[in-house]
Amino acid sequence: MNPIIYNFVLKLLRDCAKTGTKSPQLMLLGDPRQEIYQFNNADKRFLTHCRDLFPGQYIKNGKVHDRTWVEINQMVSFRMTSKIAKFINRQLLRTSKTPIGTIKDHPDDPLPRYVVCDAYDRKPFEELKRLLETPGIRPEDILIMAPSLRSAHSAVRDLANLVALELPEVRIHIPIDDDSSISERASAGKIVFASYHQAKGIEREAAILFNFSSSYYDFYDRHPASLTDVSNVQYVAVTRAKKHLVLIHHYEDDYLPFINPSTLSKYCKRPTTMKVRPYRTEQEIEQIKMPKHRWKVTDLTRNIPETVLSSCFEELDLEMVREPNPWRVWPEPETSIGEGEWEVVADITGTAVPAIFEYQHRGTCELVTFVMDEIEKGSRPSKRRGSIERARPIDLLPEKYTDHMISINNRLEKQGLKISDILFMANVSNMLQSGYIHKVLSIPLDGYTWFTGKHSDAAFNILENSISEKARYEVFVGHKFTDVKAGEKGVSVVGRVDLFDYARMWELKWTGALRPEHVLQAALYGVISKRTTIKRFHEQEYQDNQPLIKQKGASKRKTKVKIQLEIDYEDLADERLQLKLKRKSNYLLHIPTGQKIKISPILSGKRDGFIEVLRKLVNAKIEPPPLAISDKQFLAEAKLGFPSIVGKCTVPPWLSPGWANEKRERGRKSRKRKKTDVL
């Protein structure tokens, strides 16, 4: 619970009182150790201090009585075995006065396995195979977790790719990102991969945890509240296993600070003899913990506290140019890939739709060009991590997939692309971004059929009303800002804009509804386009009078000469520049409903709203969280509604997922009342 939800609950109770209803009897359930959303002001004290925060009264025999709270502590786990609980109590919660009890105590239950190994090599794969060969363990009984599934530092990607290549009969489910929910239908019968946060509420017979080492604090939790006990997020991850728990410790990382290596073997089985040999010097560790100054647009806008979100919206001028349609273009977000097997494809559709539109209107497809560029780069190792060289995902695919890409490129040259071709290339493009190959391998080459002409016609009716035929698609943009700092360094921000149409920048979304972070993404692209040279974007280019040239290479693609737009966006006193900047505009378009938002910065003197949004987002990422206020201050804030945390609502109501339906329903009721009045 956070202050906003708390205020809502109090309002609900007050509204009950206004109707003459007596104060309802409340029951609060929770585990203070599983409060993991501190970044959004969640606080365990809403549970532990409920007596002061949720007063209640009831009437009996005509007299008003105060309700009294009864506290019932449940410290017994009905999930995990006694051996897992003992490991947690003696290694992770050594200073805790409330150890975990358990009802499961069988001498044949296995000890947790503490595996010191090269996490980027085959040992985690061997541990997974051992679990799959264990009697009674099915793929759907296994949960694999890492602090982040998308981080460049996570070895979980290597394991997932090994499973996809060497155990094709074993299906795996990997969520689209670290925040999305796990689809029950798409994950059925599969090994589930999840971030620590996503795993909350899930339990499995067996669980494998990555980054159970100092790397967790080096890369993911740089401002821990305590180092004497396990963090809440790690605690949630460790407690997902019912019987089999495997902890992966990369040998080049140190032990977690609360682990006692000298007694570890009492509570764990240690199947390897590999020694822990931290390779980083203190100076390198300090360098790692320096404020991050290179960011992707999508990373900056993920997991933003509501207070920061509201503050960012105060810097923006938002205009809803077009309201959402009462109907929507919405093919199934999941597709069947076999009997009883499903795969999430909403992300593929979202990547493919602009590319399909581009091809049908221009005969070009930047998406295909991007994928073919990756093939032409040739096989080479990607980033090193310690002593590990990691192969590029495109080099891991069997040859038939590369052949299929080349065939698609040939069809592009002959203007014979099909929708299924672009859907496949969108899947490959997403693979190149995420590093996971499983989805390309799991969907049959003839299975890209979920998005049909019916869907494309409806989507393109929406796009044609906004986008010209001369727009430029999939434009990479980036800039280093000297006036926005991360520590002492200027911040660099990069991303890929969906399209530029003359001086208009468009961010296209194929989601259930527009969300506040989508607006912030468009604002960041807006500030980059103000400050930097944008390749393949120049007003003269829209005359389309340059001859096409052949490019040497395997794909023999046709392309245009890149023309660079050189403008010094730093000189805000230049009147000619101001005129050009006024012509630039930024739009957010929700393709399924046609909802269109114009996003502009609020300008005041030399203050630029877009720059302020960037500064606030960077600070939210790099600054340590504020120190927790004392219990006395917390209760005092609660009495006033948490004024230092809960500000005015700056996010427009039309960014609420149910806003369009609510508006239509109000309109229907209004028309019905008017009709009744006439009668």
C-alpha positions as CSV (number, residue, x, y, z in Angstrom):
1,M,0.0,0.0,0.0
2,N,1.2,3.5,-0.7
3,P,-0.2,7.0,0.4
4,I,-2.4,7.4,-2.7
5,I,-4.1,4.0,-2.1
6,Y,-4.3,4.8,1.6
7,N,-6.2,8.1,0.9
8,F,-8.5,6.3,-1.4
9,V,-9.4,3.7,1.2
10,L,-10.1,6.4,3.8
11,K,-12.4,8.2,1.3
12,L,-14.2,4.9,0.7
13,L,-14.7,4.6,4.5
14,R,-15.9,8.2,4.8
15,D,-18.3,7.7,1.9
16,C,-19.7,4.6,3.7
17,A,-20.3,6.8,6.8
18,K,-22.1,9.4,4.7
19,T,-24.7,6.9,3.6
20,G,-25.5,6.0,7.1
21,T,-23.5,2.8,7.0
22,K,-21.6,2.0,10.1
23,S,-17.8,1.7,9.8
24,P,-17.1,-1.7,8.2
25,Q,-15.0,-4.3,10.0
26,L,-11.5,-4.3,8.4
27,M,-9.1,-7.2,8.0
28,L,-5.6,-6.4,6.7
29,L,-3.4,-9.2,5.4
30,G,0.2,-8.9,4.5
31,D,3.9,-9.8,5.0
32,P,6.2,-6.8,5.8
33,R,9.1,-8.7,4.2
34,Q,7.3,-8.8,0.9
35,E,6.8,-5.1,0.6
36,I,8.9,-4.6,-2.6
37,Y,7.6,-1.4,-4.3
38,Q,9.4,1.2,-2.1
39,F,10.2,3.1,-5.3
40,N,6.6,4.0,-5.5
41,N,6.3,5.0,-1.8
42,A,4.9,1.6,-0.7
43,D,5.4,1.2,3.0
44,K,5.0,-1.8,5.4
45,R,3.9,0.6,8.1
46,F,0.4,0.7,6.6
47,L,0.2,-2.9,7.9
48,T,2.3,-2.7,11.0
49,H,0.7,0.6,12.3
50,C,-2.9,-0.2,11.2
51,R,-4.3,0.6,14.7
52,D,-3.4,4.2,14.3
53,L,-4.1,4.5,10.5
54,F,-7.5,2.8,10.2
55,P,-9.7,3.8,13.1
56,G,-13.2,2.5,13.1
57,Q,-16.4,2.6,15.1
58,Y,-19.6,0.7,15.5
59,I,-22.9,1.2,17.2
60,K,-24.3,-1.3,19.7
61,N,-27.3,-0.7,21.9
62,G,-27.4,2.9,20.7
63,K,-23.8,3.6,21.9
64,V,-20.7,4.3,19.7
65,H,-17.8,2.0,20.4
66,D,-14.3,2.1,18.9
67,R,-13.2,-1.0,17.1
68,T,-10.1,-2.7,18.5
69,W,-7.5,-4.4,16.3
70,V,-6.5,-8.0,17.0
71,E,-3.0,-8.9,15.7
72,I,-2.4,-12.5,14.6
73,N,1.1,-13.4,13.5
74,Q,1.5,-16.3,11.1
75,M,5.1,-17.2,10.9
76,V,4.6,-20.8,9.6
77,S,5.1,-21.4,5.9
78,F,2.8,-23.9,4.3
79,R,4.9,-23.8,1.1
80,M,8.5,-24.5,1.6
81,T,10.3,-27.4,3.2
82,S,12.1,-27.2,6.6
83,K,15.5,-27.3,4.8
84,I,14.7,-24.3,2.7
85,A,13.4,-22.4,5.8
86,K,16.4,-23.3,7.8
87,F,18.7,-22.0,5.1
88,I,16.7,-18.7,5.0
89,N,16.7,-18.4,8.8
90,R,20.4,-19.2,9.3
91,Q,21.9,-17.4,6.3
92,L,19.5,-14.7,5.1
93,L,17.7,-13.6,8.3
94,R,20.5,-14.1,10.8
95,T,19.6,-10.9,12.8
96,S,15.8,-11.4,12.6
97,K,13.9,-12.2,15.8
98,T,11.1,-13.9,13.9
99,P,12.3,-16.9,12.1
100,I,10.2,-18.8,9.6
101,G,8.6,-22.0,10.7
102,T,7.3,-24.7,8.4
103,I,5.0,-27.7,8.5
104,K,6.9,-29.7,5.8
105,D,9.7,-31.7,7.3
106,H,10.8,-34.9,5.4
107,P,14.2,-36.3,5.7
108,D,14.3,-37.0,1.9
109,D,13.7,-33.4,1.0
110,P,16.7,-31.9,-0.8
111,L,18.9,-29.2,0.6
112,P,19.1,-25.9,-1.3
113,R,21.8,-26.0,-3.9
114,Y,24.4,-23.2,-3.8
115,V,26.1,-23.3,-7.2
116,V,29.3,-21.3,-7.6
117,C,30.0,-21.5,-11.3
118,D,30.5,-19.6,-14.5
119,A,26.9,-18.4,-14.8
120,Y,27.4,-17.6,-18.5
121,D,28.5,-21.1,-19.3
122,R,26.6,-24.5,-19.2
123,K,26.4,-25.1,-15.5
124,P,23.0,-23.4,-15.0
125,F,21.8,-25.4,-18.0
126,E,23.0,-28.6,-16.4
127,E,21.2,-27.7,-13.2
128,L,18.0,-27.2,-15.1
129,K,18.4,-30.5,-16.9
130,R,18.9,-32.2,-13.6
131,L,15.6,-30.8,-12.4
132,L,13.8,-31.8,-15.6
133,E,15.1,-35.4,-15.0
134,T,13.9,-35.4,-11.4
135,P,10.8,-37.7,-11.0
136,G,7.6,-35.7,-10.7
137,I,9.1,-32.4,-12.0
138,R,7.5,-31.1,-15.2
139,P,8.5,-27.9,-17.1
140,E,5.6,-26.0,-15.7
141,D,6.8,-26.8,-12.2
142,I,10.0,-24.7,-12.7
143,L,10.5,-21.0,-12.2
144,I,13.7,-19.2,-13.2
145,M,14.3,-15.8,-11.8
146,A,16.8,-12.9,-12.2
147,P,16.7,-9.3,-10.9
148,S,16.0,-8.3,-14.5
149,L,15.4,-10.3,-17.6
150,R,16.4,-7.5,-19.9
151,S,19.6,-6.3,-18.2
152,A,22.8,-6.7,-20.3
153,H,24.5,-8.1,-17.2
154,S,22.1,-11.0,-16.6
155,A,23.2,-14.5,-17.4
156,V,19.6,-15.7,-17.5
157,R,19.4,-14.9,-21.2
158,D,22.2,-17.4,-22.0
159,L,20.3,-20.2,-20.2
160,A,17.1,-19.3,-22.0
161,N,18.8,-19.5,-25.4
162,L,20.5,-22.8,-24.6
163,V,17.1,-24.3,-23.7
164,A,15.6,-23.0,-26.9
165,L,18.4,-24.5,-29.0
166,E,19.1,-27.8,-27.2
167,L,15.8,-28.7,-25.6
168,P,13.2,-27.7,-28.3
169,E,10.7,-30.1,-26.7
170,V,10.8,-28.0,-23.5
171,R,8.8,-24.8,-23.9
172,I,9.6,-21.6,-22.1
173,H,7.7,-18.4,-21.4
174,I,9.5,-15.1,-21.0
175,P,7.4,-11.9,-20.4
176,I,7.8,-9.1,-22.8
177,D,9.5,-6.9,-20.2
178,D,10.3,-6.8,-16.5
179,D,7.0,-5.1,-15.7
180,S,4.4,-7.0,-17.7
181,S,2.2,-9.7,-16.1
182,I,2.7,-13.3,-16.8
183,S,0.1,-14.7,-19.2
184,E,-1.6,-17.7,-17.7
185,R,-2.6,-19.1,-21.1
186,A,0.8,-18.5,-22.8
187,S,2.8,-19.9,-19.8
188,A,0.7,-23.1,-19.4
189,G,2.9,-26.1,-19.6
190,K,6.1,-24.1,-19.8
191,I,9.1,-23.1,-17.7
192,V,8.5,-19.6,-16.6
193,F,11.2,-17.0,-16.6
194,A,10.5,-13.9,-14.4
195,S,12.1,-11.0,-12.7
196,Y,12.2,-11.0,-8.9
197,H,9.4,-8.5,-8.8
198,Q,7.2,-10.4,-11.4
199,A,7.7,-13.6,-9.3
200,K,5.7,-12.2,-6.3
201,G,2.6,-14.3,-5.9
202,I,4.0,-17.3,-7.8
203,E,5.1,-20.6,-6.4
204,R,6.6,-23.5,-8.1
205,E,8.0,-26.9,-7.0
206,A,11.4,-25.8,-8.2
207,A,13.1,-22.4,-8.5
208,I,16.4,-21.3,-9.9
209,L,17.8,-17.8,-8.9
210,F,20.4,-15.9,-10.8
211,N,22.6,-13.1,-9.4
212,F,22.7,-14.6,-5.9
213,S,26.0,-12.8,-5.3
214,S,27.4,-9.3,-4.9
215,S,26.4,-8.5,-8.5
216,Y,22.9,-7.9,-7.1
217,Y,24.1,-4.8,-5.2
218,D,26.6,-3.8,-7.9
219,F,24.0,-3.5,-10.6
220,Y,20.4,-3.7,-9.3
221,D,20.2,-2.4,-5.7
222,R,22.8,0.3,-5.3
223,H,21.2,1.9,-2.3
224,P,20.2,-1.0,0.0
225,A,18.4,-0.1,3.2
226,S,20.5,-2.8,5.0
227,L,23.3,-5.2,4.3
228,T,22.9,-7.3,7.5
229,D,19.8,-9.2,6.2
230,V,18.4,-10.1,2.8
231,S,16.5,-7.4,1.0
232,N,12.7,-7.8,0.6
233,V,13.0,-8.3,-3.1
234,Q,15.6,-11.1,-2.7
235,Y,13.5,-12.6,0.1
236,V,10.4,-12.8,-2.2
237,A,12.5,-14.6,-4.9
238,V,14.1,-17.1,-2.5
239,T,10.7,-18.0,-1.0
240,R,9.1,-19.0,-4.4
241,A,10.4,-22.6,-4.3
242,K,8.3,-25.3,-2.6
243,K,10.9,-28.1,-2.6
244,H,13.9,-27.5,-4.9
245,L,15.9,-24.3,-4.6
246,V,19.0,-23.6,-6.8
247,L,21.0,-20.4,-6.2
248,I,23.4,-19.4,-9.0
249,H,26.6,-17.5,-7.8
250,H,28.8,-16.3,-10.7
251,Y,32.4,-17.2,-9.5
252,E,33.8,-13.7,-10.4
253,D,31.4,-12.0,-7.9
254,D,31.8,-11.9,-4.2
255,Y,29.3,-13.4,-1.6
256,L,26.3,-11.4,-0.6
257,P,27.2,-9.4,2.5
258,F,24.8,-11.3,4.8
259,I,26.0,-14.8,3.7
260,N,28.4,-16.6,6.1
261,P,30.6,-18.7,3.8
262,S,32.1,-20.6,6.7
263,T,28.7,-22.1,7.6
264,L,27.1,-22.2,4.2
265,S,27.7,-25.9,3.7
266,K,25.7,-26.8,6.8
267,Y,22.5,-25.6,5.1
268,C,23.2,-26.0,1.4
269,K,24.6,-28.6,-1.0
270,R,27.5,-27.2,-2.9
271,P,27.8,-29.3,-6.0
272,T,30.8,-27.6,-7.5
273,T,34.4,-27.1,-6.3
274,M,34.8,-23.8,-8.1
275,K,36.2,-21.1,-5.9
276,V,34.8,-17.6,-5.5
277,R,37.4,-15.3,-7.2
278,P,36.1,-11.7,-7.4
279,Y,37.9,-10.1,-10.3
280,R,36.9,-6.5,-9.8
281,T,39.1,-4.1,-7.8
282,E,37.6,-1.6,-5.4
283,Q,38.1,1.1,-7.9
284,E,36.2,-0.9,-10.6
285,I,33.3,-1.5,-8.2
286,E,33.2,2.2,-7.3
287,Q,33.2,3.0,-11.1
288,I,30.2,0.6,-11.6
289,K,28.3,2.3,-8.8
290,M,28.9,5.8,-10.4
291,P,25.6,7.4,-11.6
292,K,24.7,5.9,-14.9
293,H,24.9,8.5,-17.7
294,R,24.0,6.5,-20.8
295,W,20.3,5.8,-21.1
296,K,17.7,4.4,-23.4
297,V,14.4,6.3,-23.6
298,T,12.4,3.2,-22.6
299,D,14.7,2.6,-19.5
300,L,14.3,6.1,-18.3
301,T,10.5,5.9,-18.4
302,R,10.1,2.5,-16.6
303,N,9.2,2.2,-12.9
304,I,8.8,5.9,-12.3
305,P,7.4,6.9,-8.9
306,E,4.0,8.5,-9.1
307,T,5.3,11.7,-7.4
308,V,7.9,12.1,-10.1
309,L,5.4,11.2,-12.8
310,S,3.1,14.0,-11.6
311,S,5.9,16.4,-11.5
312,C,6.9,15.6,-15.1
313,F,3.4,16.2,-16.3
314,E,3.5,19.7,-14.8
315,E,6.2,20.5,-17.5
316,L,4.1,19.4,-20.4
317,D,1.3,21.0,-22.5
318,L,-0.9,18.1,-23.6
319,E,-3.7,18.3,-26.2
320,M,-6.0,15.5,-27.2
321,V,-6.3,16.1,-30.9
322,R,-8.4,13.1,-31.5
323,E,-10.5,11.1,-29.1
324,P,-10.5,7.3,-29.2
325,N,-12.9,5.6,-31.4
326,P,-15.8,3.6,-29.8
327,W,-14.4,0.6,-31.7
328,R,-10.9,-0.7,-31.8
329,V,-8.5,-2.7,-34.0
330,W,-7.4,-5.5,-31.8
331,P,-6.3,-8.9,-33.1
332,E,-5.7,-11.6,-30.5
333,P,-2.6,-10.7,-28.3
334,E,-1.7,-14.4,-28.2
335,T,-1.6,-16.9,-31.0
336,S,-1.8,-20.7,-31.1
337,I,1.5,-22.4,-32.0
338,G,0.3,-26.0,-31.5
339,E,-2.3,-28.0,-29.7
340,G,-2.8,-26.3,-26.3
341,E,0.2,-24.1,-26.8
342,W,0.1,-20.3,-27.1
343,E,2.6,-17.5,-27.6
344,V,2.3,-13.8,-26.7
345,V,2.5,-11.8,-30.0
346,A,1.2,-8.4,-29.1
347,D,4.8,-7.1,-29.0
348,I,5.4,-8.5,-32.5
349,T,2.2,-6.8,-33.8
350,G,3.1,-3.5,-32.3
351,T,6.5,-3.6,-34.1
352,A,5.1,-4.8,-37.4
353,V,2.1,-2.4,-37.9
354,P,4.2,0.8,-38.7
355,A,6.4,-1.3,-41.0
356,I,3.4,-2.8,-42.9
357,F,2.0,0.7,-43.3
358,E,5.3,2.0,-44.6
359,Y,5.6,-0.8,-47.1
360,Q,2.0,-0.4,-48.4
361,H,2.5,3.3,-48.8
362,R,6.1,3.7,-49.9
363,G,7.3,0.3,-51.1
364,T,10.1,0.5,-48.5
365,C,10.5,-1.3,-45.2
366,E,13.1,0.0,-42.7
367,L,12.4,-2.9,-40.4
368,V,13.6,-5.4,-43.0
369,T,16.6,-3.1,-43.7
370,F,17.5,-3.1,-40.0
371,V,17.5,-6.9,-39.8
372,M,19.5,-7.3,-42.9
373,D,22.1,-4.9,-41.6
374,E,22.6,-7.2,-38.7
375,I,23.1,-10.2,-40.9
376,E,25.6,-8.2,-43.0
377,K,27.7,-7.4,-40.0
378,G,28.8,-11.0,-39.9
379,S,29.4,-13.2,-36.9
380,R,31.2,-11.6,-34.1
381,P,31.1,-11.8,-30.3
382,S,29.0,-9.3,-28.5
383,K,29.9,-7.5,-25.2
384,R,32.4,-9.2,-22.9
385,R,31.5,-9.8,-19.3
386,G,34.5,-10.7,-17.3
387,S,36.1,-13.6,-19.3
388,I,32.9,-14.4,-21.2
389,E,32.3,-13.7,-24.9
390,R,28.6,-13.9,-25.8
391,A,27.3,-14.7,-29.3
392,R,24.9,-12.4,-31.1
393,P,21.4,-13.8,-31.0
394,I,21.1,-13.7,-34.8
395,D,24.2,-16.0,-35.0
396,L,22.5,-18.6,-32.8
397,L,19.6,-19.2,-35.2
398,P,19.5,-22.2,-37.4
399,E,20.4,-21.5,-41.1
400,K,16.8,-21.9,-42.3
401,Y,15.8,-18.7,-40.4
402,T,18.6,-16.7,-42.0
403,D,17.6,-18.1,-45.4
404,H,14.0,-17.0,-44.8
405,M,15.2,-13.5,-43.9
406,I,17.2,-13.3,-47.2
407,S,14.1,-14.5,-49.1
408,I,12.0,-11.8,-47.5
409,N,14.5,-9.2,-48.5
410,N,14.5,-10.4,-52.1
411,R,10.7,-10.2,-52.1
412,L,11.0,-6.6,-50.8
413,E,13.2,-5.7,-53.8
414,K,10.5,-7.2,-56.1
415,Q,7.7,-5.5,-54.2
416,G,6.2,-8.8,-53.2
417,L,6.2,-8.7,-49.4
418,K,3.4,-10.3,-47.4
419,I,2.0,-9.3,-44.0
420,S,3.4,-12.6,-42.6
421,D,6.9,-11.6,-43.9
422,I,6.9,-8.4,-41.9
423,L,5.5,-10.1,-38.8
424,F,8.4,-12.5,-38.9
425,M,10.9,-9.7,-39.4
426,A,9.3,-7.9,-36.5
427,N,9.8,-10.9,-34.3
428,V,13.5,-11.0,-35.4
429,S,13.8,-7.3,-34.7
430,N,12.5,-7.8,-31.2
431,M,14.9,-10.7,-30.7
432,L,17.8,-8.4,-31.6
433,Q,16.7,-5.9,-29.0
434,S,16.0,-8.4,-26.2
435,G,18.7,-11.0,-27.0
436,Y,16.1,-13.9,-26.5
437,I,15.7,-16.3,-29.5
438,H,12.9,-18.5,-28.1
439,K,10.0,-16.8,-29.7
440,V,11.6,-16.9,-33.2
441,L,12.1,-20.6,-32.8
442,S,8.7,-21.4,-31.2
443,I,6.5,-19.8,-33.8
444,P,6.4,-21.9,-37.0
445,L,7.4,-20.0,-40.2
446,D,3.9,-20.6,-41.5
447,G,2.3,-19.4,-38.2
448,Y,2.5,-15.7,-38.8
449,T,-1.2,-15.5,-39.6
450,W,-2.9,-13.7,-36.7
451,F,-2.8,-10.2,-38.2
452,T,-4.9,-10.2,-41.4
453,G,-5.9,-7.7,-44.1
454,K,-9.0,-7.0,-42.0
455,H,-6.9,-5.8,-39.1
456,S,-4.5,-3.9,-41.4
457,D,-7.2,-2.1,-43.3
458,A,-8.8,-0.8,-40.0
459,A,-5.4,0.2,-38.6
460,F,-4.3,2.0,-41.8
461,N,-7.6,4.0,-41.9
462,I,-6.4,5.5,-38.6
463,L,-2.8,6.0,-39.8
464,E,-3.7,7.5,-43.1
465,N,-5.6,10.3,-41.3
466,S,-2.4,11.4,-39.6
467,I,0.7,10.2,-41.5
468,S,1.8,11.3,-45.0
469,E,3.3,9.0,-47.6
470,K,6.7,10.7,-47.3
471,A,7.3,9.9,-43.6
472,R,10.6,8.4,-42.5
473,Y,10.4,5.3,-40.3
474,E,12.5,3.7,-37.5
475,V,14.8,6.7,-37.1
476,F,17.7,6.2,-34.6
477,V,18.2,9.4,-32.5
478,G,20.6,10.2,-29.7
479,H,22.2,13.1,-28.0
480,K,24.6,14.0,-25.1
481,F,23.1,16.7,-23.0
482,T,25.6,19.1,-21.3
483,D,23.0,20.8,-19.2
484,V,21.6,17.5,-17.7
485,K,24.1,15.8,-15.4
486,A,24.5,12.3,-13.9
487,G,27.1,13.0,-11.3
488,E,29.7,15.1,-13.2
489,K,29.0,13.7,-16.6
490,G,26.5,14.9,-19.2
491,V,23.6,12.5,-19.8
492,S,23.4,10.7,-23.2
493,V,20.0,9.5,-24.3
494,V,19.3,7.2,-27.3
495,G,16.2,5.7,-28.8
496,R,14.5,4.8,-32.0
497,V,11.6,7.0,-33.1
498,D,8.8,5.3,-34.9
499,L,8.6,7.9,-37.6
500,F,9.3,11.5,-38.6
501,D,6.8,13.2,-41.0
502,Y,8.2,16.6,-42.1
503,A,8.7,18.4,-38.8
504,R,6.4,16.1,-36.9
505,M,7.7,13.3,-34.7
506,W,5.4,10.4,-34.1
507,E,5.4,7.8,-31.3
508,L,3.1,4.9,-32.2
509,K,1.6,2.6,-29.6
510,W,-0.1,-0.8,-30.0
511,T,-1.2,-1.5,-26.4
512,G,-4.4,-1.9,-24.6
513,A,-4.5,1.8,-23.8
514,L,-2.2,4.8,-23.7
515,R,-0.3,5.1,-20.4
516,P,1.5,8.0,-18.7
517,E,5.0,6.5,-19.6
518,H,4.1,6.7,-23.3
519,V,3.7,10.4,-23.0
520,L,7.1,10.7,-21.3
521,Q,8.7,8.6,-24.0
522,A,7.4,11.0,-26.6
523,A,8.6,14.0,-24.6
524,L,12.1,12.5,-24.4
525,Y,12.2,11.9,-28.2
526,G,11.0,15.5,-28.5
527,V,13.9,16.9,-26.5
528,I,16.4,14.7,-28.4
529,S,15.1,16.0,-31.7
530,K,15.4,19.5,-30.5
531,R,19.1,19.2,-29.6
532,T,20.7,16.9,-32.1
533,T,21.3,16.0,-35.7
534,I,18.7,13.5,-36.9
535,K,19.9,11.2,-39.7
536,R,17.6,10.6,-42.6
537,F,15.5,13.7,-41.8
538,H,15.6,16.8,-43.9
539,E,12.9,18.8,-45.4
540,Q,14.5,18.7,-48.8
541,E,14.5,14.9,-48.7
542,Y,10.7,14.9,-48.7
543,Q,10.8,16.1,-52.3
544,D,11.9,12.6,-53.0
545,N,14.0,13.7,-56.0
546,Q,17.1,11.8,-55.1
547,P,17.9,8.8,-57.4
548,L,18.0,5.4,-55.7
549,I,21.4,3.8,-55.5
550,K,22.4,0.2,-55.3
551,Q,24.3,-0.8,-52.2
552,K,26.9,-3.5,-52.6
553,G,26.4,-6.5,-50.3
554,A,24.6,-9.7,-49.9
555,S,21.1,-8.2,-49.8
556,K,21.6,-5.6,-52.6
557,R,19.1,-3.3,-51.0
558,K,18.1,0.1,-52.4
559,T,18.6,3.0,-50.1
560,K,18.9,6.8,-50.1
561,V,21.9,8.9,-49.4
562,K,21.7,10.1,-45.8
563,I,21.3,13.8,-45.4
564,Q,22.1,15.4,-42.1
565,L,20.1,18.2,-40.5
566,E,22.6,20.6,-38.9
567,I,21.0,23.0,-36.5
568,D,22.5,24.5,-33.3
569,Y,19.7,23.9,-31.0
570,E,21.7,25.4,-28.1
571,D,21.2,29.0,-29.4
572,L,17.7,29.7,-28.1
573,A,18.1,33.4,-28.8
574,D,18.2,32.8,-32.6
575,E,14.9,34.0,-34.0
576,R,15.2,31.9,-37.1
577,L,15.8,28.9,-34.9
578,Q,12.7,29.7,-32.8
579,L,10.6,29.7,-36.0
580,K,12.0,26.3,-36.9
581,L,11.4,24.9,-33.4
582,K,7.8,26.1,-33.5
583,R,7.2,24.1,-36.6
584,K,8.5,20.9,-34.8
585,S,5.8,19.0,-33.0
586,N,5.5,15.7,-31.2
587,Y,2.6,13.3,-31.3
588,L,1.5,10.1,-29.6
589,L,-0.9,7.9,-31.6
590,H,-2.7,4.9,-30.2
591,I,-3.3,2.8,-33.3
592,P,-6.0,0.5,-32.0
593,T,-8.4,3.4,-31.2
594,G,-7.0,6.3,-33.1
595,Q,-6.5,8.4,-30.0
596,K,-4.0,11.2,-30.8
597,I,-2.1,13.4,-28.4
598,K,0.0,16.4,-29.2
599,I,2.8,16.9,-26.7
600,S,4.6,20.2,-26.2
601,P,6.9,21.6,-23.6
602,I,5.8,24.4,-21.3
603,L,8.4,27.2,-22.1
604,S,9.1,30.0,-19.6
605,G,12.1,32.2,-20.4
606,K,15.1,29.8,-20.8
607,R,13.2,27.0,-19.0
608,D,12.2,24.2,-21.4
609,G,9.6,21.7,-20.1
610,F,11.1,18.8,-22.1
611,I,14.6,19.4,-20.6
612,E,13.0,19.5,-17.1
613,V,11.2,16.2,-17.7
614,L,14.5,14.6,-18.7
615,R,16.3,16.0,-15.7
616,K,13.6,14.8,-13.3
617,L,13.6,11.3,-14.8
618,V,17.4,11.0,-14.7
619,N,17.4,12.2,-11.1
620,A,14.8,9.6,-10.2
621,K,17.0,6.9,-11.5
622,I,20.4,7.9,-10.1
623,E,19.6,9.6,-6.8
624,P,19.4,7.4,-3.7
625,P,15.8,7.0,-2.4
626,P,15.0,9.5,0.4
627,L,15.6,8.3,3.9
628,A,12.5,6.7,5.5
629,I,10.8,9.1,7.9
630,S,10.4,8.1,11.5
631,D,7.2,6.4,12.7
632,K,6.1,9.6,14.4
633,Q,6.5,11.6,11.2
634,F,4.8,8.9,9.2
635,L,1.7,8.9,11.4
636,A,1.7,12.7,11.5
637,E,1.8,12.8,7.6
638,A,-1.0,10.2,7.5
639,K,-3.3,12.4,9.5
640,L,-2.9,15.2,6.9
641,G,-3.2,12.8,3.9
642,F,0.6,12.7,3.2
643,P,0.8,16.2,1.7
644,S,4.6,15.9,1.2
645,I,4.1,12.9,-1.1
646,V,0.6,13.1,-2.6
647,G,0.3,16.2,-4.7
648,K,-2.3,17.4,-7.1
649,C,-3.3,15.1,-9.9
650,T,-1.6,16.3,-13.1
651,V,-2.1,13.2,-15.3
652,P,-5.1,13.8,-17.6
653,P,-8.1,11.5,-17.0
654,W,-8.0,10.4,-20.6
655,L,-4.8,8.5,-19.9
656,S,-6.9,6.2,-17.7
657,P,-7.5,2.8,-19.4
658,G,-11.3,2.9,-18.8
659,W,-11.8,6.6,-19.6
660,A,-13.2,6.0,-23.1
661,N,-15.7,3.4,-21.9
662,E,-16.8,5.6,-19.0
663,K,-17.3,8.5,-21.3
664,R,-19.4,6.5,-23.7
665,E,-21.5,5.2,-20.9
666,R,-22.1,8.7,-19.5
667,G,-23.1,9.8,-23.0
668,R,-25.5,6.9,-23.3
669,K,-27.1,7.7,-20.0
670,S,-27.3,11.4,-20.8
671,R,-29.1,10.7,-24.2
672,K,-31.4,8.3,-22.4
673,R,-32.4,11.0,-19.8
674,K,-33.0,13.6,-22.6
675,K,-35.2,11.1,-24.4
676,T,-37.2,10.5,-21.2
677,D,-37.6,14.3,-20.6
678,V,-38.9,14.7,-24.2
679,L,-41.4,11.9,-23.7
